[in-house]
Amino acid sequence: MAKTYYAILPSTPGSVEEEFNQNLDQILKITNSGLSPVRINIFADLLDFDSLITTREKIIEICAGSFDSYCPAVTLTAQPPEKPWKTAVEAVFIKTGSASVRGGIHNKIPYLVLESSAGRELLAGGLSSYKCPEDTRTAAEAAFDIVIQILEKEKMSADDIVRQWNYIGNILQMKSKFQNYQIFNEVRGEYYQRYRTLKRYPAATGVGMNHGGVIIDITAFQPAESVSLIAVKNPGQINAYEYGQQVLKGFSDKGRSFRNPPQFERGLLITGEGRSVLLISGTASITGQETVGIGDVEKQTIVTIENISKLTDPSRIGQLMAHPGMPGKKYGLLRAYIKKQSDFTTVRRICEKYFPDVPVSYIEADICRDDLLVEIEGEAEME
């Protein structure tokens, strides 16, 4: 289903709420051009976990009252944008009337179901209990429970998840011998084993956020018979789900000798109904399974972009589709997670060189390894 993306910053620095209202004004102006918002991601510099909860409730109330017939899927994460801003927004739109749109609510979490000739699509964001910020396992289990509940409510399953975003509070924190990210991977592996039957995984991102807890966003898709889903590997990287135990940090919190690796595809291609879209998972400066450019954000950004270029290579994608004449690609959106505020200028300069005219959100967040400084995700239309 064709989507249009905008990366939005406020016009004037202010409080989180003041800046969000400025961002919302821009979204409302865009809707006047024949587009309807279906997903809104807000990245904010929030004081603590309680302010995440209260600000999220206010934003959902504002969004629910700002659009005529439904509330878009809304996610608020404690991931600051570049200073001096306190908020940045990534907004996803569809052409008004291009699909039937139905809103739903589960545990006060709004989500949308879109239906078109391509299939049936569910967009859900901010899936979390918003409890237990210091207990990653409990928070992750609660988030996955909500994922499964919404899918079942809409007669879908975990097999239908095509894109997943995993926001893990204090992702690199070690408690005794247990790392928060590895604890999350253990929970993800347990839920996937219980609820998934497919051999392939979703495209996904797993990054940190401030103040603890776990939040999950998903896109689930039941394709029409004319549409195919194809896992896309990166020739320069080992599949994340095949990582060796030596690159995983911390022990299994269940006492198992084998630790679950991150379970996601490097990319997932959705092709049919005259369109081919590649969902690009969070990609970093990793060759094989080893980090490249330790301590050098410029090197890491360039290697990351090279990895994305390999993943999206039209000749490789054309072979997967049995369509060798594919001429090119067009990026619809990129999102760059940057470990340090001091590196924003460098990452933005390089991205603007390689991706002119592509909307890019620049967000401060820890990456899933201590030595990684940047991670980039996105979406590309294969033309």
C-alpha positions as CSV (number, residue, x, y, z in Angstrom):
1,M,0.0,0.0,0.0
2,A,1.6,3.2,-1.1
3,K,2.7,5.5,1.7
4,T,4.2,9.0,1.9
5,Y,6.6,9.9,4.7
6,Y,7.4,13.2,6.4
7,A,10.2,14.0,9.0
8,I,8.9,17.0,10.9
9,L,10.6,19.4,13.3
10,P,9.0,22.2,15.2
11,S,9.3,25.8,13.9
12,T,10.3,27.2,17.3
13,P,11.9,25.5,20.3
14,G,9.6,25.1,23.3
15,S,8.3,22.5,25.8
16,V,7.6,19.0,24.6
17,E,3.8,19.7,24.4
18,E,4.4,23.1,22.7
19,E,6.6,21.6,20.1
20,F,4.3,18.7,19.5
21,N,1.4,21.1,18.8
22,Q,3.6,22.8,16.2
23,N,4.4,19.4,14.6
24,L,0.7,18.6,14.6
25,D,-0.1,21.8,12.9
26,Q,2.2,20.7,10.1
27,I,0.5,17.3,9.9
28,L,-2.9,18.9,9.7
29,K,-1.7,21.1,6.8
30,I,-0.4,18.0,5.0
31,T,-3.9,16.4,5.3
32,N,-5.3,19.3,3.3
33,S,-3.3,18.0,0.3
34,G,-5.3,14.8,0.0
35,L,-3.3,12.7,2.4
36,S,-4.5,10.9,5.5
37,P,-2.2,10.2,8.5
38,V,-2.0,6.5,9.5
39,R,1.0,6.5,11.9
40,I,2.7,9.2,14.0
41,N,5.9,8.6,15.8
42,I,7.0,11.2,18.3
43,F,10.6,11.2,19.6
44,A,11.0,13.3,22.7
45,D,13.4,14.5,25.3
46,L,11.5,13.4,28.4
47,L,12.5,13.9,32.0
48,D,11.6,10.5,33.4
49,F,9.4,7.4,33.0
50,D,6.4,9.1,34.6
51,S,6.6,12.0,32.1
52,L,6.6,9.5,29.3
53,I,3.3,8.1,30.6
54,T,1.5,11.4,31.2
55,T,2.8,13.0,27.9
56,R,1.7,10.0,25.9
57,E,-1.8,10.2,27.3
58,K,-2.1,13.8,26.4
59,I,-0.8,13.3,22.9
60,I,-3.2,10.4,22.2
61,E,-6.1,12.5,23.4
62,I,-5.0,15.4,21.2
63,C,-4.6,13.1,18.2
64,A,-7.9,11.4,18.8
65,G,-9.6,14.8,18.7
66,S,-7.7,16.2,15.7
67,F,-8.7,13.8,12.9
68,D,-12.3,13.2,11.7
69,S,-12.9,9.5,11.7
70,Y,-10.0,7.7,13.4
71,C,-6.9,8.2,15.5
72,P,-3.6,7.2,13.7
73,A,-1.3,4.7,15.4
74,V,0.7,6.8,17.9
75,T,4.0,6.1,19.5
76,L,5.9,8.3,21.9
77,T,9.5,7.2,22.8
78,A,12.0,8.8,25.1
79,Q,14.6,9.3,22.4
80,P,15.7,12.9,22.1
81,P,16.1,14.7,18.7
82,E,19.0,17.0,18.0
83,K,19.3,19.9,20.4
84,P,17.7,22.5,20.8
85,W,14.6,20.5,19.9
86,K,12.7,18.5,22.4
87,T,10.5,16.7,19.9
88,A,10.7,15.3,16.3
89,V,7.9,13.6,14.5
90,E,7.8,11.0,11.8
91,A,4.4,10.9,10.1
92,V,3.1,8.3,7.6
93,F,0.3,9.1,5.2
94,I,-1.7,7.3,2.6
95,K,-3.6,8.9,-0.2
96,T,-7.1,9.7,1.0
97,G,-9.5,7.1,-0.4
98,S,-6.8,4.6,-1.5
99,A,-7.8,2.1,1.2
100,S,-10.6,1.5,3.6
101,V,-9.5,2.6,7.1
102,R,-10.9,1.3,10.4
103,G,-9.7,2.4,13.8
104,G,-9.5,0.2,16.8
105,I,-8.5,0.5,20.5
106,H,-7.0,-2.0,22.8
107,N,-5.9,-1.2,26.4
108,K,-6.3,2.5,25.4
109,I,-3.9,2.0,22.5
110,P,-5.2,3.1,19.2
111,Y,-4.4,1.1,16.0
112,L,-5.6,1.0,12.4
113,V,-6.6,-1.7,9.9
114,L,-6.2,-0.8,6.2
115,E,-7.8,-2.8,3.4
116,S,-7.0,-2.5,-0.3
117,S,-6.5,-4.6,-3.4
118,A,-3.0,-5.5,-2.0
119,G,-4.3,-7.0,1.2
120,R,-5.1,-6.2,4.8
121,E,-2.7,-4.2,6.9
122,L,-2.6,-3.5,10.6
123,L,-0.6,-0.6,12.0
124,A,-0.1,-0.5,15.8
125,G,2.3,1.6,17.9
126,G,3.2,2.2,21.5
127,L,2.4,-1.4,22.5
128,S,3.5,-1.5,26.2
129,S,2.1,-1.9,29.7
130,Y,4.0,1.2,30.7
131,K,4.9,-0.6,33.9
132,C,8.0,-2.2,35.4
133,P,10.6,0.2,33.9
134,E,13.4,-1.6,35.8
135,D,12.4,-5.1,34.8
136,T,13.1,-5.8,31.1
137,R,11.7,-9.3,31.1
138,T,8.4,-8.4,32.6
139,A,8.0,-5.3,30.4
140,A,8.9,-7.3,27.3
141,E,6.5,-10.1,28.1
142,A,3.7,-7.5,28.7
143,A,4.4,-5.8,25.4
144,F,4.4,-9.0,23.4
145,D,1.2,-10.1,25.2
146,I,-0.4,-6.9,23.8
147,V,1.0,-7.6,20.3
148,I,-0.6,-11.0,20.3
149,Q,-3.9,-9.8,21.8
150,I,-4.3,-7.1,19.1
151,L,-3.4,-9.6,16.3
152,E,-5.9,-12.1,17.5
153,K,-8.5,-9.5,17.9
154,E,-8.1,-8.7,14.2
155,K,-8.0,-12.3,13.2
156,M,-4.3,-12.1,12.4
157,S,-1.2,-13.9,13.8
158,A,2.4,-13.3,14.6
159,D,3.2,-14.8,11.2
160,D,1.6,-11.7,9.7
161,I,4.1,-9.3,11.3
162,V,6.2,-7.8,8.5
163,R,7.9,-5.0,10.4
164,Q,8.6,-4.6,14.0
165,W,10.3,-1.8,16.0
166,N,11.6,-2.7,19.5
167,Y,12.4,0.1,21.9
168,I,14.3,-1.2,24.9
169,G,14.9,1.0,27.9
170,N,18.6,1.3,28.9
171,I,19.3,-1.4,26.2
172,L,23.0,-1.9,27.1
173,Q,22.6,-1.9,30.8
174,M,24.1,-4.9,32.6
175,K,22.5,-6.1,35.9
176,S,24.7,-8.6,37.4
177,K,25.5,-10.8,34.4
178,F,22.3,-10.0,32.4
179,Q,22.1,-7.4,29.6
180,N,18.7,-5.8,28.9
181,Y,19.0,-6.3,25.2
182,Q,19.8,-10.0,25.6
183,I,16.9,-10.4,28.0
184,F,14.7,-8.9,25.4
185,N,16.1,-11.3,22.8
186,E,15.3,-14.2,25.1
187,V,11.7,-13.0,25.4
188,R,11.3,-12.4,21.7
189,G,12.7,-15.9,20.9
190,E,10.2,-17.4,23.3
191,Y,7.2,-15.6,21.9
192,Y,8.2,-16.3,18.3
193,Q,8.7,-20.0,19.1
194,R,5.2,-20.1,20.7
195,Y,3.3,-18.0,18.1
196,R,5.1,-18.1,14.8
197,T,5.3,-21.0,12.3
198,L,7.1,-19.3,9.4
199,K,10.8,-19.8,8.9
200,R,11.4,-16.2,7.9
201,Y,11.2,-13.3,10.4
202,P,10.0,-9.7,10.2
203,A,12.2,-6.9,9.2
204,A,13.0,-5.2,12.6
205,T,14.9,-2.6,14.6
206,G,16.0,-3.0,18.2
207,V,17.4,0.2,19.8
208,G,17.5,1.8,23.2
209,M,15.4,4.5,24.8
210,N,15.7,6.4,28.0
211,H,14.1,5.6,31.4
212,G,13.4,1.8,31.0
213,G,10.6,-0.3,29.9
214,V,9.8,-1.9,26.5
215,I,7.7,-0.5,23.7
216,I,6.9,-2.3,20.5
217,D,5.5,-1.0,17.2
218,I,4.3,-3.4,14.5
219,T,3.0,-3.5,10.9
220,A,1.2,-6.8,10.2
221,F,0.1,-7.7,6.6
222,Q,-2.1,-10.3,5.1
223,P,-1.3,-10.1,1.4
224,A,-3.7,-10.7,-1.5
225,E,-2.9,-13.7,-3.6
226,S,-1.2,-11.4,-6.1
227,V,1.3,-10.2,-3.5
228,S,4.4,-12.0,-2.3
229,L,6.7,-11.5,0.7
230,I,10.4,-12.3,0.3
231,A,13.1,-12.2,2.9
232,V,16.2,-10.3,1.7
233,K,19.6,-11.1,3.0
234,N,22.6,-8.8,3.0
235,P,25.6,-10.3,1.2
236,G,28.0,-8.5,3.5
237,Q,26.5,-9.6,6.8
238,I,25.7,-12.8,8.6
239,N,21.9,-13.1,9.2
240,A,21.3,-11.7,12.7
241,Y,19.5,-14.9,13.7
242,E,22.6,-16.9,12.9
243,Y,25.0,-14.8,15.0
244,G,27.5,-16.8,17.0
245,Q,27.2,-16.9,20.8
246,Q,30.5,-15.0,21.1
247,V,28.9,-11.7,19.9
248,L,26.0,-11.9,22.3
249,K,26.4,-10.2,25.7
250,G,25.3,-11.3,29.1
251,F,23.8,-14.6,30.2
252,S,20.3,-16.0,29.4
253,D,18.1,-14.9,32.3
254,K,16.5,-18.4,32.2
255,G,19.7,-20.2,32.8
256,R,19.9,-21.7,29.4
257,S,23.3,-22.4,27.9
258,F,22.2,-21.2,24.5
259,R,21.2,-17.6,24.2
260,N,18.7,-16.4,21.6
261,P,20.2,-14.2,18.9
262,P,18.3,-11.3,17.5
263,Q,15.5,-12.8,15.3
264,F,14.9,-10.5,12.2
265,E,15.6,-10.4,8.5
266,R,17.9,-7.7,7.1
267,G,15.1,-6.7,4.8
268,L,11.7,-7.9,3.7
269,L,10.3,-7.3,0.2
270,I,6.6,-6.9,-0.5
271,T,6.0,-7.2,-4.2
272,G,2.8,-7.3,-6.2
273,E,-0.1,-5.1,-7.4
274,G,2.4,-3.1,-9.5
275,R,4.6,-2.2,-6.6
276,S,7.7,-3.6,-4.9
277,V,8.7,-2.1,-1.5
278,L,11.7,-3.2,0.6
279,L,11.4,-2.8,4.3
280,I,15.0,-2.1,5.6
281,S,15.7,-3.3,9.1
282,G,17.9,-1.3,11.4
283,T,21.4,-1.5,9.8
284,A,24.7,-0.7,11.4
285,S,28.4,-0.9,10.7
286,I,28.8,-4.6,10.9
287,T,30.6,-6.8,8.4
288,G,30.0,-10.5,8.8
289,Q,29.1,-10.3,12.5
290,E,31.8,-8.0,13.6
291,T,31.7,-4.2,14.3
292,V,33.7,-2.1,11.8
293,G,35.1,1.4,12.6
294,I,35.1,1.3,16.4
295,G,35.3,4.8,17.8
296,D,34.9,6.4,14.3
297,V,31.3,7.7,13.7
298,E,32.2,8.8,10.1
299,K,33.5,5.4,9.2
300,Q,30.6,3.7,10.8
301,T,28.0,5.9,9.0
302,I,29.6,5.2,5.6
303,V,29.8,1.4,6.2
304,T,26.2,1.4,7.4
305,I,25.2,3.2,4.2
306,E,27.2,0.7,2.1
307,N,25.4,-2.1,3.8
308,I,22.1,-0.5,3.0
309,S,23.2,-0.1,-0.6
310,K,24.1,-3.8,-0.9
311,L,20.8,-4.8,0.6
312,T,18.8,-2.6,-1.8
313,D,20.9,-3.4,-4.9
314,P,18.3,-3.5,-7.7
315,S,20.1,-6.3,-9.6
316,R,19.9,-8.5,-6.5
317,I,16.3,-7.6,-5.8
318,G,15.4,-8.2,-9.5
319,Q,16.9,-11.7,-9.3
320,L,14.8,-12.5,-6.2
321,M,11.7,-11.3,-8.1
322,A,12.7,-13.1,-11.3
323,H,12.7,-9.6,-12.9
324,P,16.4,-8.9,-13.8
325,G,15.6,-5.7,-15.7
326,M,14.8,-3.7,-12.5
327,P,16.3,-0.2,-13.1
328,G,16.6,1.4,-9.7
329,K,15.3,2.3,-6.3
330,K,13.8,5.2,-4.5
331,Y,14.1,5.7,-0.7
332,G,10.8,6.9,0.9
333,L,12.1,7.3,4.4
334,L,15.2,6.9,6.6
335,R,15.6,7.0,10.3
336,A,19.1,7.4,11.9
337,Y,19.6,6.5,15.5
338,I,22.8,8.2,16.8
339,K,24.4,7.3,20.1
340,K,25.9,10.8,20.9
341,Q,24.5,14.3,20.4
342,S,28.0,15.4,19.4
343,D,27.8,13.1,16.4
344,F,24.5,14.4,14.9
345,T,26.3,16.9,12.6
346,T,28.6,14.3,11.1
347,V,25.8,11.7,10.5
348,R,23.5,14.3,9.0
349,R,26.2,15.6,6.7
350,I,26.9,12.1,5.3
351,C,23.2,11.2,5.0
352,E,22.5,14.4,3.1
353,K,25.3,13.6,0.7
354,Y,24.1,10.0,0.0
355,F,20.4,10.5,0.3
356,P,19.5,14.0,-1.0
357,D,15.8,14.8,-0.9
358,V,15.0,11.8,1.3
359,P,13.1,12.6,4.5
360,V,15.4,11.5,7.4
361,S,14.6,11.5,11.2
362,Y,17.7,11.9,13.4
363,I,17.2,10.5,16.8
364,E,19.5,10.0,19.9
365,A,19.4,6.4,21.0
366,D,21.8,3.7,22.2
367,I,22.4,1.0,19.5
368,C,22.4,-2.7,20.4
369,R,26.2,-3.0,20.8
370,D,28.4,-0.9,23.1
371,D,30.8,-0.1,20.2
372,L,28.1,0.9,17.6
373,L,27.6,4.6,17.2
374,V,24.9,4.8,14.5
375,E,22.1,2.7,13.0
376,I,19.9,3.5,10.0
377,E,16.6,2.0,8.9
378,G,14.2,2.8,6.2
379,E,12.0,1.9,3.3
380,A,12.7,1.8,-0.5
381,E,10.5,1.4,-3.5
382,M,12.2,-0.8,-6.1
383,E,11.4,0.8,-9.4
